[in-house]
Structure formats: structure tokens, C-alpha cells
Amino acid sequence: MHRVNNISKLESKIRHYKDIEINDISNEQITNINKIKIDKRKSSVVRILDFLRYVENPYMIKVNETIVKIQFSNKQIKAEECINQLFYNLYLKH
């Protein structure tokens, strides 16, 4: 029962932060991922759950002092394709 309750809390947290914009949250509420330690020996599901527990807002994180907002698309595009497109747009398109 405790595990189900924890999952419910994480789901609630995800729903709460999903549509919050960067301007609507204070800098102190954004977790710097450099301070998070996740055991790489754990399964990917457990690592994701650990990440969700450690961060205040799972959609906004800091990498050093840079704020990163994470968004997901409803399209069936793999993360690798998105990254390749990003690099193409930034460096090769011009």
C-alpha cells in the first residue's frame, strides 16, 4: 500500500507541474541535477522514479545554472531524432 501511495504522489506532482511556465516558478524551486545522485545499477524504471522523487518540478531542471524546461510531444518521434533535428537546425541548416 505504501508503494501505491508513493506512485499516486508522484502522479499528482507530475500533473501539478505539467503546465507551469518558467516565469511562474521561483529559481529556488528548480532542482540542480548536478546535486542528484542516482544509482546506475538500478533498473531504468527505478531510476526514473528516483529522479521524480528527488526533483521539485520534473519538467524544469537546472544544469549548473542553466534552466531547462522539458516538454513532450504527442508525435511518435524518438528522442534521438529530436536531438538530431536540433543539431541540424542549430549548426547545419544555415
C-alpha positions as a printed NumPy array, in Angstrom:
array([[  0.   ,   0.   ,   0.   ],
       [  2.871,   2.376,   0.794],
       [  4.319,   1.928,  -2.72 ],
       [  0.933,   2.676,  -4.36 ],
       [  0.607,   5.802,  -2.227],
       [  4.074,   6.955,  -3.344],
       [  3.165,   6.414,  -7.006],
       [ -0.024,   8.415,  -6.508],
       [  2.001,  11.271,  -5.014],
       [  4.381,  11.219,  -7.979],
       [  1.483,  11.22 , -10.454],
       [ -0.058,  14.166,  -8.64 ],
       [  3.274,  16.003,  -8.72 ],
       [  3.613,  15.41 , -12.466],
       [  0.092,  16.683, -13.16 ],
       [  0.657,  19.738, -10.966],
       [  3.835,  20.896, -12.712],
       [  2.948,  19.898, -16.292],
       [  1.649,  23.288, -17.467],
       [  3.652,  25.644, -15.247],
       [  5.77 ,  28.141, -17.174],
       [  9.294,  29.2  , -16.245],
       [  8.085,  32.667, -15.26 ],
       [  5.59 ,  31.147, -12.814],
       [  8.147,  29.346, -10.666],
       [ 10.945,  30.66 ,  -8.49 ],
       [ 14.558,  29.798,  -9.187],
       [ 14.779,  28.074,  -5.792],
       [ 12.052,  25.617,  -6.817],
       [ 14.111,  24.325,  -9.744],
       [ 16.402,  21.448,  -8.807],
       [ 20.014,  21.475,  -9.977],
       [ 20.543,  17.973, -11.35 ],
       [ 24.253,  18.147, -10.566],
       [ 23.262,  17.58 ,  -6.946],
       [ 21.223,  14.451,  -7.677],
       [ 22.856,  11.064,  -7.278],
       [ 21.011,   8.15 ,  -8.871],
       [ 22.323,   4.602,  -8.663],
       [ 23.006,   3.48 , -12.244],
       [ 22.863,  -0.157, -11.172],
       [ 19.114,   0.123, -10.591],
       [ 16.607,  -0.637, -13.32 ],
       [ 15.573,   2.203, -15.615],
       [ 12.102,   2.322, -14.052],
       [ 13.531,   2.697, -10.54 ],
       [ 15.992,   5.363, -11.743],
       [ 13.112,   7.339, -13.283],
       [ 11.099,   7.054, -10.074],
       [ 14.135,   8.156,  -8.05 ],
       [ 14.578,  11.17 , -10.328],
       [ 10.908,  12.108,  -9.93 ],
       [ 11.229,  11.872,  -6.146],
       [ 14.392,  13.98 ,  -5.998],
       [ 13.341,  16.897,  -8.196],
       [ 10.875,  19.543,  -7.131],
       [  9.499,  20.015, -10.636],
       [ 10.071,  17.151, -13.098],
       [  9.524,  19.48 , -16.074],
       [ 12.136,  22.079, -15.128],
       [ 15.66 ,  21.384, -14.01 ],
       [ 18.905,  23.274, -13.768],
       [ 22.099,  22.054, -15.344],
       [ 24.644,  24.125, -13.469],
       [ 22.855,  27.489, -13.648],
       [ 21.021,  26.936, -16.941],
       [ 17.297,  26.276, -16.618],
       [ 15.986,  23.535, -18.888],
       [ 12.267,  23.018, -19.49 ],
       [ 11.313,  19.505, -20.533],
       [  8.344,  19.046, -22.822],
       [  6.922,  16.006, -24.528],
       [  5.257,  15.741, -27.886],
       [  2.29 ,  13.569, -28.803],
       [  4.106,  12.629, -32.003],
       [  5.752,   9.24 , -32.365],
       [  9.271,  10.672, -32.612],
       [ 12.223,   9.134, -30.821],
       [ 14.405,  11.305, -28.586],
       [ 17.396,  10.609, -30.831],
       [ 15.51 ,  12.014, -33.844],
       [ 14.636,  15.168, -31.884],
       [ 18.26 ,  15.675, -30.85 ],
       [ 19.47 ,  15.132, -34.425],
       [ 16.923,  17.675, -35.682],
       [ 18.007,  20.149, -33.016],
       [ 21.668,  19.886, -34.056],
       [ 20.717,  20.138, -37.709],
       [ 18.718,  23.316, -37.045],
       [ 21.443,  24.841, -34.885],
       [ 24.554,  24.007, -36.879],
       [ 23.857,  22.693, -40.353],
       [ 20.764,  24.475, -41.605],
       [ 22.42 ,  27.887, -42.003]])
